[in-house]
Amino acid sequence: MALPPTADRTEDARGLKCPFPVLTANRALRQMEAGMVLKILFTDPTARRDLPSYCQDQGHQVLTCHAEEEAFAMLIQKGHS
């Protein structure tokens, strides 16, 4: 059984309403190298839909999304764009 991926960077967008979790992820991913993994924490349920759409548009991959510490945690692997 494969181990879950570990994050190279974590961003906290808890308490922020969309579009701010997406903007937070965008800012972080722009500073990261291709293949690195971002963990973003957020509480706005709309971001569960908006972040994967953003990732698809930008060539990134959502690895996981789960509840963690009264928030959602999403792991995103930066694409080669």
Beta strands, then each sheet from edge to edge (+ up, - down):
strand 1: 9-13
strand 2: 37-42
strand 3: 61-68
strand 4: 71-77
sheet 1: 1+ 2+ 4- 3+
end
